[in-house]
Amino acid sequence: MITDIKTTINNYKSYPNYSVQLDKGGCKVELIGNDIPLINALEDGGFSSLIPFNANIISSGKQKLKIKIYPSGGKKTFDEYTRAKITVLFFANDKIANSEKTILKDFDIPKEAIDNKLSFFEHEIEFNATVPFDFSGELANAQQLDKVENIEQKVLAAYGKIRVWLEKGDTVSVAAFRRASDEKLAKVFYYNTDQSINELFDYSFILEDHKKLDPMPKYNVVFYGNGKLVRLERVDNKDEVLTLTGKTSDGYETTSDLSVLLYLPKNSEELIQY
């Protein structure tokens, strides 16, 4: 597997990096790239981060970034403290430090949304990307999950299997479940050394500091990928429902979470990690 990943990446003719710079304050922001979750910045207060976008790119061509903005701090509407700026950036060569940077799109929450004290604002950015990989075959042949009977029970069963592994500390099974997904991550972020690839597939970190699996929270079943992807999200903040909590030797609480996004291949009955 490592040899295959390294060979694939070393045969790439380019190493483009597409990223999204998010800066926000006085509001909550949810970003969805190509109808795949990118980030939930739903905490109160300020937030600034450069977020890699390559993992949300399925193939070269037109890309879509959906932006959802909500009031924060218990407020019902936007006010003069609301700010949200999203910039789509292109770095020509991810293998070179300080690679040439190009701004592809720039977005600020409109002044009218604040002046009119809206309670929600949604916008979609489109931009073109050229990448050396193509994963379009997976979802093209996947089943339409939002039309599958008893889909919630099937999703809960898949999550239940993962919960058993986490309760037993079986990180080998967790890694096997996520293997195809992590292979994609290695290829879209150009991991071409034994160390970087091995670290990507090592889930022992999730049990550090004597972490234990947290109880299942209240959740929503949420579809992505035009109905071909599904996951469970916390009702309160849309985050992952599989979390583990522990304490360091100094008594500080630490948490880990496991990202899950499921699809159903053609002619299959088993939901697997996308």
Solvent accessible surface area in square Angstrom, and as a share of the most:
residue,aa,sasa,rsa
1,M,78,0.35
2,I,43,0.22
3,T,102,0.59
4,D,74,0.38
5,I,0,0.00
6,K,59,0.25
7,T,69,0.40
8,T,41,0.24
9,I,0,0.00
10,N,89,0.46
11,N,105,0.54
12,Y,25,0.10
13,K,202,0.85
14,S,54,0.35
15,Y,39,0.15
16,P,6,0.04
17,N,28,0.15
18,Y,10,0.04
19,S,4,0.02
20,V,0,0.00
21,Q,44,0.19
22,L,0,0.00
23,D,37,0.19
24,K,0,0.00
25,G,5,0.05
26,G,25,0.24
27,C,0,0.00
28,K,59,0.25
29,V,0,0.00
30,E,7,0.03
31,L,1,0.00
32,I,11,0.06
33,G,0,0.00
34,N,31,0.16
35,D,48,0.25
36,I,13,0.07
37,P,30,0.19
38,L,31,0.15
39,I,44,0.22
40,N,36,0.18
41,A,1,0.01
42,L,28,0.14
43,E,76,0.34
44,D,84,0.44
45,G,39,0.38
46,G,53,0.51
47,F,55,0.23
48,S,77,0.50
49,S,37,0.24
50,L,84,0.42
51,I,13,0.07
52,P,72,0.45
53,F,0,0.00
54,N,3,0.01
55,A,42,0.32
56,N,7,0.04
57,I,4,0.02
58,I,39,0.20
59,S,30,0.20
60,S,56,0.36
61,G,31,0.30
62,K,127,0.54
63,Q,4,0.02
64,K,88,0.37
65,L,0,0.00
66,K,60,0.25
67,I,0,0.00
68,K,45,0.19
69,I,0,0.00
70,Y,54,0.21
71,P,19,0.12
72,S,8,0.05
73,G,51,0.49
74,G,76,0.73
75,K,95,0.40
76,K,167,0.71
77,T,48,0.28
78,F,1,0.01
79,D,22,0.11
80,E,133,0.60
81,Y,147,0.56
82,T,8,0.05
83,R,129,0.47
84,A,3,0.02
85,K,78,0.33
86,I,0,0.00
87,T,12,0.07
88,V,1,0.00
89,L,15,0.07
90,F,51,0.21
91,F,38,0.16
92,A,41,0.32
93,N,44,0.23
94,D,57,0.30
95,K,90,0.38
96,I,102,0.52
97,A,88,0.68
98,N,156,0.80
99,S,16,0.10
100,E,130,0.58
101,K,118,0.50
102,T,58,0.34
103,I,99,0.50
104,L,56,0.28
105,K,86,0.36
106,D,82,0.43
107,F,17,0.07
108,D,79,0.41
109,I,14,0.07
110,P,41,0.26
111,K,141,0.60
112,E,112,0.50
113,A,3,0.02
114,I,33,0.17
115,D,84,0.44
116,N,103,0.53
117,K,120,0.51
118,L,68,0.34
119,S,69,0.45
120,F,83,0.35
121,F,40,0.17
122,E,80,0.36
123,H,71,0.32
124,E,76,0.34
125,I,9,0.05
126,E,68,0.31
127,F,12,0.05
128,N,112,0.57
129,A,4,0.03
130,T,101,0.59
131,V,14,0.08
132,P,41,0.26
133,F,14,0.06
134,D,97,0.50
135,F,38,0.16
136,S,47,0.30
137,G,42,0.40
138,E,50,0.22
139,L,19,0.09
140,A,72,0.56
141,N,91,0.47
142,A,10,0.08
143,Q,53,0.23
144,Q,61,0.27
145,L,0,0.00
146,D,69,0.36
147,K,164,0.70
148,V,33,0.19
149,E,139,0.62
150,N,93,0.48
151,I,22,0.11
152,E,65,0.29
153,Q,111,0.49
154,K,73,0.31
155,V,0,0.00
156,L,63,0.31
157,A,68,0.53
158,A,9,0.07
159,Y,2,0.01
160,G,30,0.29
161,K,72,0.31
162,I,1,0.00
163,R,40,0.15
164,V,68,0.39
165,W,46,0.16
166,L,7,0.04
167,E,114,0.51
168,K,160,0.68
169,G,32,0.31
170,D,47,0.24
171,T,26,0.15
172,V,119,0.68
173,S,28,0.18
174,V,1,0.00
175,A,19,0.14
176,A,69,0.53
177,F,32,0.13
178,R,20,0.07
179,R,116,0.42
180,A,59,0.46
181,S,9,0.06
182,D,1,0.00
183,E,36,0.16
184,K,26,0.11
185,L,46,0.23
186,A,0,0.00
187,K,34,0.14
188,V,4,0.03
189,F,51,0.21
190,Y,5,0.02
191,Y,73,0.28
192,N,44,0.23
193,T,73,0.42
194,D,72,0.37
195,Q,127,0.57
196,S,31,0.20
197,I,0,0.00
198,N,79,0.41
199,E,106,0.48
200,L,37,0.18
201,F,29,0.12
202,D,75,0.39
203,Y,17,0.07
204,S,60,0.39
205,F,96,0.40
206,I,0,0.00
207,L,50,0.25
208,E,99,0.44
209,D,51,0.27
210,H,161,0.72
211,K,16,0.07
212,K,149,0.63
213,L,29,0.14
214,D,33,0.17
215,P,113,0.71
216,M,63,0.28
217,P,29,0.18
218,K,171,0.72
219,Y,57,0.22
220,N,75,0.39
221,V,40,0.23
222,V,40,0.23
223,F,70,0.29
224,Y,11,0.04
225,G,7,0.07
226,N,126,0.64
227,G,6,0.06
228,K,42,0.18
229,L,0,0.00
230,V,0,0.00
231,R,18,0.07
232,L,0,0.00
233,E,6,0.03
234,R,45,0.16
235,V,80,0.46
236,D,117,0.61
237,N,51,0.26
238,K,60,0.26
239,D,59,0.31
240,E,22,0.10
241,V,2,0.01
242,L,1,0.00
243,T,21,0.12
244,L,1,0.00
245,T,38,0.22
246,G,9,0.08
247,K,125,0.53
248,T,40,0.24
249,S,121,0.78
250,D,114,0.59
251,G,45,0.44
252,Y,156,0.59
253,E,120,0.54
254,T,35,0.20
255,T,92,0.53
256,S,16,0.10
257,D,79,0.41
258,L,6,0.03
259,S,53,0.34
260,V,2,0.01
261,L,18,0.09
262,L,0,0.00
263,Y,18,0.07
264,L,7,0.03
265,P,37,0.23
266,K,132,0.56
267,N,139,0.71
268,S,31,0.20
269,E,153,0.69
270,E,96,0.43
271,L,9,0.05
272,I,56,0.28
273,Q,11,0.05
274,Y,25,0.09
